[in-house]
Amino acid sequence: MNTSSDIVQEFPRVPASLVNKASQFQPAILADVNGRRGALHGRITALRPRMKLAGTAFTVDVRPGDNLMIHAAMALAKPGDVLVIDGKGDQTAALMGTIMMTACKQLGIAGVVVDGAVRDSLEIDEMDFPVFSVGTNPNGPTKQVSGRIGHPVTVGGVTVYPGDFIIGDGDGVVVIERSKIESLLPLAEKKVADEAKRIAQIKQGNTSAPWLEAALRTAGVLKEGESL
């Protein structure tokens, strides 16, 4: 990947077939098998709780309140990409609204994750396009300041590289390194099976946690020989 330019157009992406397989899992499951890492800060949430997205990260770095480089990114992104925008957590102006989201959907972009604000939330809700942001603001953006595309960004406290796997639902957004996602899928399958088994046991009345007392002793809450 040539990083000498502010705009990097080509970089390796998670293959579409792998995106499809990984998208079957909840972000929470993937975060757990990834060592409880990869979840963006909880300030970045779905515009509506039902919204879900999965795809490859197309990274954009902008100055707060300016969306010039997002327009450029939309012109370069490929179907299945998710725009992942470092908006510096700014909530004083929206970086995107109905017009841009409609264009994203038309282009086959899989969704938008922005560490910043958006607007026109009711219309975005109606078009059912997945958007994750730190909130909304009616103010519009400027289109004057340069930024970068296709470079690593920090979004919600997590470094995201172009081409990484990114997934979101009502719980939030998780990013997994492109080189790592395939190796996590068998672990995710096992965790889903294990959790289903445990939930079935709980429903049958087995609500006790066999590890609890040992953990309490390790933490110093219980002394040796004591029990709950």
TIVEXPA-499501 format. One record per residue: residue number from 1; residue in one letter; chain; z negated, x negated, y of N, C-alpha, C, CB in turn. Coordinates in steps of 0.2 Angstrom, whole numbers. Glycine has a CB too. Layout:
N
resi	resn	chain	n_up	n_east	n_north	ca_up	ca_east	ca_north	c_up	c_east	c_north	cb_up	cb_east	cb_north
NUM	A	A	Z	X	Y	Z	X	Y	Z	X	Y	Z	X	Y;
...
This chain:
228
resi	resn	chain	n_up	n_east	n_north	ca_up	ca_east	ca_north	c_up	c_east	c_north	cb_up	cb_east	cb_north
1	M	A	0	-4	-6	0	0	0	0	-4	6	-6	5	0;
2	N	A	5	-4	10	5	-7	17	1	-4	22	13	-7	19;
3	T	A	-4	-8	24	-9	-5	29	-9	-8	36	-16	-6	26;
4	S	A	-3	-11	37	-2	-14	44	0	-9	49	3	-20	43;
5	S	A	2	-3	47	4	2	51	-1	7	52	11	5	49;
6	D	A	-1	10	58	-6	16	58	-4	22	54	-6	18	66;
7	I	A	2	22	52	4	28	47	6	25	41	10	32	51;
8	V	A	3	26	36	5	24	29	7	30	25	-1	21	25;
9	Q	A	14	30	24	17	36	21	16	37	13	24	37	23;
10	E	A	17	31	10	17	31	3	11	27	0	23	27	0;
11	F	A	8	31	-5	2	28	-8	1	31	-15	-5	28	-4;
12	P	A	-2	28	-20	-3	31	-27	-7	38	-26	-6	26	-32;
13	R	A	-5	43	-30	-9	49	-30	-11	51	-37	-5	55	-27;
14	V	A	-16	54	-38	-18	57	-44	-12	62	-47	-25	61	-44;
15	P	A	-10	61	-53	-4	65	-55	-6	72	-55	-2	62	-62;
16	A	A	-1	76	-54	-2	83	-53	-5	86	-60	5	87	-52;
17	S	A	-3	84	-65	-6	86	-72	-13	85	-72	-2	83	-78;
18	L	A	-15	79	-70	-22	77	-70	-26	81	-65	-23	70	-68;
19	V	A	-23	83	-59	-26	87	-54	-28	94	-57	-22	88	-48;
20	N	A	-23	97	-61	-23	103	-64	-29	103	-69	-17	105	-67;
21	K	A	-30	98	-73	-35	98	-78	-42	97	-74	-34	92	-82;
22	A	A	-43	93	-69	-49	92	-66	-51	98	-62	-48	86	-61;
23	S	A	-46	102	-60	-48	108	-55	-51	113	-59	-41	110	-52;
24	Q	A	-51	113	-66	-54	118	-70	-62	117	-70	-52	117	-77;
25	F	A	-64	112	-67	-72	111	-67	-74	112	-60	-73	103	-69;
26	Q	A	-81	114	-60	-84	115	-54	-85	108	-50	-91	119	-54;
27	P	A	-85	108	-44	-87	102	-40	-94	99	-42	-86	103	-33;
28	A	A	-98	104	-43	-105	102	-45	-105	98	-52	-110	108	-46;
29	I	A	-101	100	-57	-101	97	-63	-98	90	-62	-96	101	-68;
30	L	A	-92	89	-58	-89	83	-57	-94	78	-53	-83	84	-53;
31	A	A	-98	81	-49	-102	76	-45	-108	74	-50	-106	80	-39;
32	D	A	-110	78	-54	-115	76	-59	-113	70	-63	-118	82	-63;
33	V	A	-107	71	-66	-105	66	-71	-102	60	-67	-99	69	-75;
34	N	A	-102	60	-61	-100	55	-57	-106	51	-54	-95	57	-51;
35	G	A	-112	52	-57	-118	49	-55	-121	52	-49	-117	42	-54;
36	R	A	-120	59	-49	-122	62	-43	-120	59	-36	-130	63	-43;
37	R	A	-114	57	-36	-111	54	-30	-104	58	-29	-110	47	-31;
38	G	A	-102	57	-23	-95	60	-21	-95	66	-17	-91	61	-27;
39	A	A	-101	70	-17	-101	76	-13	-102	74	-5	-107	80	-15;
40	L	A	-98	78	-1	-98	77	6	-104	80	9	-91	80	9;
41	H	A	-106	78	14	-112	81	18	-111	89	18	-113	78	25;
42	G	A	-117	92	17	-117	99	17	-115	103	23	-124	102	15;
43	R	A	-114	99	28	-112	102	35	-104	104	34	-112	97	41;
44	I	A	-101	102	29	-94	103	28	-94	109	22	-89	97	26;
45	T	A	-92	115	24	-93	121	20	-86	125	20	-99	125	22;
46	A	A	-85	129	15	-80	133	15	-80	138	20	-79	137	8;
47	L	A	-74	139	24	-74	144	29	-76	151	26	-67	145	32;
48	R	A	-75	153	20	-77	159	17	-79	156	10	-71	164	16;
49	P	A	-85	159	7	-88	156	1	-83	157	-5	-94	160	-1;
50	R	A	-78	161	-5	-74	162	-11	-69	156	-11	-71	169	-11;
51	M	A	-68	153	-6	-62	148	-5	-63	142	-10	-61	146	2;
52	K	A	-58	140	-13	-58	134	-18	-51	130	-16	-58	137	-25;
53	L	A	-52	124	-17	-46	119	-17	-47	114	-22	-45	117	-10;
54	A	A	-41	111	-23	-41	105	-27	-34	101	-26	-42	106	-35;
55	G	A	-34	95	-25	-28	91	-24	-29	84	-23	-24	94	-19;
56	T	A	-24	81	-20	-25	74	-18	-26	73	-11	-18	70	-21;
57	A	A	-30	68	-9	-32	67	-2	-26	64	2	-38	63	-2;
58	F	A	-25	67	7	-20	64	12	-24	64	19	-14	69	14;
59	T	A	-26	57	20	-31	56	25	-29	55	32	-35	50	23;
60	V	A	-33	58	37	-31	58	44	-37	56	48	-28	65	46;
61	D	A	-36	51	52	-42	49	57	-40	51	64	-43	42	56;
62	V	A	-44	55	67	-42	58	74	-48	56	79	-40	65	74;
63	R	A	-46	56	85	-52	56	90	-54	63	91	-49	54	97;
64	P	A	-61	64	92	-64	71	93	-60	75	98	-71	70	95;
65	G	A	-58	81	95	-55	86	99	-47	85	100	-58	86	106;
66	D	A	-44	80	97	-37	79	97	-34	80	91	-36	72	101;
67	N	A	-28	84	90	-25	85	84	-18	82	83	-25	92	82;
68	L	A	-16	77	88	-10	75	87	-8	72	80	-9	69	93;
69	M	A	-12	68	78	-11	65	71	-11	70	65	-16	59	70;
70	I	A	-14	76	66	-14	81	61	-7	84	61	-19	86	62;
71	H	A	-4	85	66	3	87	66	8	82	63	5	88	73;
72	A	A	7	76	64	11	71	61	9	71	53	9	64	64;
73	A	A	3	71	51	1	71	44	5	77	41	-6	72	43;
74	M	A	5	83	44	8	89	41	15	88	40	7	95	45;
75	A	A	18	84	44	26	82	43	27	77	37	28	79	49;
76	L	A	22	74	35	22	69	30	19	70	23	19	62	33;
77	A	A	14	75	23	11	77	17	16	80	12	5	82	19;
78	K	A	14	79	6	18	82	0	14	88	-3	19	76	-5;
79	P	A	18	92	-6	15	98	-9	9	96	-14	20	102	-13;
80	G	A	4	99	-14	-2	97	-18	-7	93	-14	0	94	-24;
81	D	A	-5	90	-9	-10	86	-5	-15	91	-1	-6	82	0;
82	V	A	-21	88	0	-26	91	4	-27	87	10	-33	92	0;
83	L	A	-26	90	16	-27	86	22	-35	85	23	-25	90	28;
84	V	A	-37	78	23	-44	76	23	-45	73	30	-46	72	17;
85	I	A	-48	76	35	-48	74	42	-54	72	44	-45	80	46;
86	D	A	-55	66	47	-61	63	50	-61	65	57	-62	55	49;
87	G	A	-64	71	59	-64	73	66	-71	71	69	-64	81	66;
88	K	A	-75	66	66	-81	64	69	-86	69	70	-79	61	76;
89	G	A	-86	74	66	-91	79	66	-91	83	72	-98	76	65;
90	D	A	-86	83	76	-86	86	83	-85	94	82	-80	83	87;
91	Q	A	-89	98	86	-89	105	86	-87	108	92	-95	108	83;
92	T	A	-85	104	97	-84	106	104	-77	109	105	-85	101	109;
93	A	A	-73	108	100	-66	111	100	-63	111	93	-61	106	105;
94	A	A	-59	116	92	-56	117	86	-50	112	85	-54	124	84;
95	L	A	-49	109	79	-44	105	78	-38	108	75	-46	99	73;
96	M	A	-39	114	72	-33	118	69	-35	125	69	-32	116	61;
97	G	A	-29	129	69	-30	137	69	-25	140	65	-30	139	76;
98	T	A	-23	146	67	-19	150	63	-12	147	62	-18	157	65;
99	I	A	-9	145	67	-2	142	67	-2	136	63	0	140	74;
100	M	A	-6	131	63	-6	125	59	-7	127	52	-11	120	62;
101	M	A	-12	132	51	-14	133	44	-8	137	40	-20	138	43;
102	T	A	-5	141	44	1	145	41	6	140	39	4	150	46;
103	A	A	7	135	44	12	130	42	10	126	36	13	125	48;
104	C	A	4	124	35	1	120	30	3	124	23	-6	119	30;
105	K	A	1	131	23	2	135	17	10	135	15	0	142	18;
106	Q	A	14	136	20	21	136	19	24	129	16	25	137	26;
107	L	A	21	124	18	23	117	16	20	115	9	20	112	21;
108	G	A	16	120	6	13	118	0	7	114	0	18	115	-5;
109	I	A	4	112	6	-2	109	6	-8	113	3	-4	107	14;
110	A	A	-12	110	-1	-17	113	-5	-23	115	-2	-19	109	-11;
111	G	A	-24	113	4	-30	115	8	-31	110	13	-36	116	3;
112	V	A	-37	111	17	-39	107	23	-46	106	22	-37	110	30;
113	V	A	-48	99	23	-55	98	23	-56	94	30	-58	93	17;
114	V	A	-60	96	34	-60	93	41	-68	92	43	-56	97	46;
115	D	A	-69	86	45	-76	85	48	-76	86	55	-78	77	46;
116	G	A	-75	93	57	-74	95	63	-73	103	63	-68	92	67;
117	A	A	-71	106	69	-71	113	69	-64	115	68	-74	115	76;
118	V	A	-64	122	67	-57	125	66	-58	132	70	-55	127	59;
119	R	A	-53	136	71	-53	142	74	-49	147	71	-52	142	82;
120	D	A	-49	153	73	-45	159	70	-47	160	63	-37	157	71;
121	S	A	-54	160	62	-56	161	56	-54	167	52	-64	160	56;
122	L	A	-54	173	56	-53	179	53	-45	179	50	-54	185	58;
123	E	A	-41	176	54	-34	176	52	-33	171	46	-29	174	57;
124	I	A	-37	166	46	-36	161	40	-39	164	34	-40	155	42;
125	D	A	-44	168	35	-47	172	29	-42	177	26	-53	176	32;
126	E	A	-38	180	31	-33	185	28	-28	182	25	-31	189	34;
127	M	A	-26	176	27	-20	172	23	-23	169	17	-17	167	28;
128	D	A	-29	169	16	-32	166	10	-30	159	9	-30	170	4;
129	F	A	-30	155	14	-29	148	13	-36	144	14	-24	145	19;
130	P	A	-37	139	9	-43	136	8	-45	131	14	-44	133	2;
131	V	A	-50	132	18	-52	128	23	-59	126	23	-50	131	30;
132	F	A	-61	120	23	-68	118	23	-69	114	30	-69	113	17;
133	S	A	-74	116	34	-75	113	40	-83	113	42	-71	116	46;
134	V	A	-84	110	48	-91	110	50	-93	116	54	-93	104	54;
135	G	A	-88	121	55	-89	127	58	-83	129	62	-95	126	63;
136	T	A	-84	133	67	-78	135	71	-80	135	79	-77	143	70;
137	N	A	-75	135	83	-75	134	90	-69	137	93	-77	127	93;
138	P	A	-69	142	98	-63	145	101	-59	140	105	-65	150	105;
139	N	A	-62	134	107	-58	130	112	-53	126	108	-63	124	114;
140	G	A	-47	126	111	-41	122	108	-42	115	109	-35	125	111;
141	P	A	-38	111	105	-38	104	105	-33	101	110	-37	101	98;
142	T	A	-33	95	111	-28	91	115	-23	88	110	-31	86	120;
143	K	A	-18	86	112	-13	82	108	-10	76	111	-7	87	106;
144	Q	A	-15	71	113	-13	66	117	-15	59	114	-16	67	123;
145	V	A	-20	59	109	-23	52	107	-20	50	100	-30	53	107;
146	S	A	-19	44	100	-17	41	93	-22	41	88	-14	34	94;
147	G	A	-21	40	82	-25	40	76	-22	36	71	-28	47	74;
148	R	A	-24	38	65	-21	34	59	-21	39	53	-26	28	56;
149	I	A	-16	38	49	-14	42	43	-13	38	37	-7	46	44;
150	G	A	-16	40	32	-15	36	25	-20	30	25	-8	34	25;
151	H	A	-25	30	29	-30	25	28	-36	28	26	-31	21	35;
152	P	A	-41	24	23	-48	26	21	-51	29	27	-52	21	18;
153	V	A	-54	35	26	-58	38	31	-65	40	29	-55	45	34;
154	T	A	-70	41	33	-76	43	31	-77	50	34	-82	39	35;
155	V	A	-78	55	29	-78	62	30	-85	65	27	-72	66	27;
156	G	A	-89	67	31	-95	70	28	-100	64	25	-94	75	23;
157	G	A	-99	58	27	-103	53	25	-100	49	19	-110	55	24;
158	V	A	-95	51	16	-92	49	10	-85	45	12	-91	54	5;
159	T	A	-84	39	9	-77	36	11	-72	39	6	-78	29	9;
160	V	A	-66	41	9	-61	45	5	-55	40	6	-60	52	8;
161	Y	A	-52	38	0	-46	34	1	-40	39	-1	-46	29	-5;
162	P	A	-34	37	3	-28	41	1	-26	42	-6	-22	39	5;
163	G	A	-25	47	-9	-23	48	-16	-29	50	-20	-20	42	-18;
164	D	A	-35	50	-18	-41	52	-22	-41	59	-23	-48	50	-18;
165	F	A	-44	61	-29	-45	68	-31	-50	71	-26	-47	69	-38;
166	I	A	-49	77	-24	-54	81	-20	-54	88	-22	-52	80	-12;
167	I	A	-60	91	-22	-61	98	-25	-66	101	-21	-62	98	-32;
168	G	A	-66	107	-20	-71	111	-16	-71	118	-18	-69	111	-8;
169	D	A	-77	121	-18	-79	128	-19	-85	130	-14	-80	129	-26;
170	G	A	-88	136	-16	-93	138	-11	-99	133	-11	-95	145	-14;
171	D	A	-100	129	-15	-105	124	-15	-104	118	-10	-106	121	-22;
172	G	A	-97	117	-9	-95	111	-5	-90	107	-8	-101	106	-4;
173	V	A	-89	101	-5	-83	97	-7	-85	91	-11	-79	95	-1;
174	V	A	-82	89	-16	-83	82	-19	-76	78	-20	-85	84	-27;
175	V	A	-77	72	-19	-71	67	-19	-73	62	-25	-70	64	-12;
176	I	A	-68	61	-29	-68	56	-34	-62	51	-34	-68	60	-41;
177	E	A	-64	45	-35	-59	40	-34	-53	41	-39	-62	33	-35;
178	R	A	-47	39	-36	-41	41	-40	-41	37	-47	-35	38	-36;
179	S	A	-44	31	-47	-44	27	-53	-49	30	-58	-45	20	-52;
180	K	A	-54	34	-56	-60	36	-60	-59	43	-63	-66	35	-56;
181	I	A	-56	47	-60	-56	54	-61	-54	56	-69	-51	58	-57;
182	E	A	-49	53	-71	-47	54	-78	-53	53	-83	-41	50	-80;
183	S	A	-57	47	-82	-62	45	-87	-68	50	-86	-64	38	-85;
184	L	A	-68	54	-81	-74	58	-80	-73	65	-84	-75	60	-73;
185	L	A	-67	67	-86	-65	73	-88	-69	75	-95	-58	74	-89;
186	P	A	-69	70	-100	-73	71	-106	-80	72	-105	-72	65	-111;
187	L	A	-83	68	-100	-90	69	-98	-91	76	-95	-92	64	-93;
188	A	A	-86	78	-91	-87	85	-88	-87	90	-94	-82	86	-83;
189	E	A	-82	90	-98	-82	94	-104	-88	95	-108	-76	93	-109;
190	K	A	-91	89	-109	-98	89	-113	-103	92	-109	-99	82	-115;
191	K	A	-103	91	-102	-109	94	-98	-108	101	-98	-108	91	-91;
192	V	A	-102	104	-97	-101	111	-97	-104	114	-104	-94	113	-96;
193	A	A	-102	111	-109	-104	114	-116	-112	113	-116	-101	110	-122;
194	D	A	-115	108	-114	-122	107	-115	-126	112	-110	-124	100	-112;
195	E	A	-123	113	-104	-126	118	-100	-125	125	-103	-123	118	-93;
196	A	A	-120	127	-106	-119	133	-109	-124	134	-114	-112	134	-111;
197	K	A	-125	129	-118	-130	130	-124	-137	131	-121	-130	123	-128;
198	R	A	-139	127	-116	-145	128	-113	-146	134	-110	-147	122	-108;
199	I	A	-141	137	-106	-142	144	-103	-143	149	-109	-136	145	-99;
200	A	A	-139	148	-114	-140	153	-120	-147	153	-123	-135	151	-126;
201	Q	A	-150	147	-123	-157	146	-126	-162	149	-121	-159	138	-126;
202	I	A	-161	148	-114	-165	151	-109	-165	159	-110	-163	149	-102;
203	K	A	-159	162	-111	-158	169	-111	-162	172	-118	-151	171	-111;
204	Q	A	-163	167	-123	-166	169	-129	-174	168	-128	-163	165	-135;
205	G	A	-176	166	-122	-183	165	-121	-186	158	-121	-187	169	-126;
206	N	A	-182	153	-123	-184	146	-123	-183	143	-116	-180	142	-128;
207	T	A	-188	145	-112	-188	143	-105	-191	136	-103	-190	148	-100;
208	S	A	-195	133	-108	-198	127	-107	-194	121	-106	-203	126	-113;
209	A	A	-195	116	-102	-192	110	-101	-195	105	-105	-191	108	-94;
210	P	A	-192	102	-111	-196	97	-115	-197	91	-112	-192	96	-121;
211	W	A	-194	89	-107	-194	83	-103	-200	83	-98	-188	81	-100;
212	L	A	-202	89	-96	-206	90	-90	-212	86	-90	-207	97	-89;
213	E	A	-216	86	-95	-223	83	-95	-222	76	-95	-227	85	-101;
214	A	A	-218	73	-98	-217	65	-98	-215	63	-91	-211	63	-103;
215	A	A	-211	67	-88	-209	65	-81	-214	66	-76	-203	70	-79;
216	L	A	-219	71	-77	-225	71	-73	-229	66	-74	-228	78	-75;
217	R	A	-230	63	-80	-234	57	-82	-231	51	-78	-235	56	-89;
218	T	A	-225	50	-79	-222	45	-76	-223	45	-68	-214	44	-77;
219	A	A	-223	51	-65	-223	51	-58	-231	51	-56	-220	58	-56;
220	G	A	-235	51	-61	-242	50	-59	-246	57	-58	-243	46	-53;
221	V	A	-242	62	-59	-245	69	-58	-250	71	-64	-240	74	-58;
222	L	A	-248	69	-70	-252	70	-76	-255	63	-78	-249	74	-81;
223	K	A	-261	63	-81	-263	57	-84	-262	57	-91	-271	56	-83;
224	E	A	-262	52	-95	-261	52	-102	-266	56	-105	-261	44	-105;
225	G	A	-263	60	-110	-267	65	-113	-268	72	-110	-274	62	-114;
226	E	A	-266	72	-103	-266	79	-100	-260	82	-101	-267	78	-93;
227	S	A	-260	89	-100	-254	93	-101	-255	99	-96	-253	96	-108;
228	L	A	-249	102	-95	-249	108	-91	-253	114	-94	-242	110	-89;
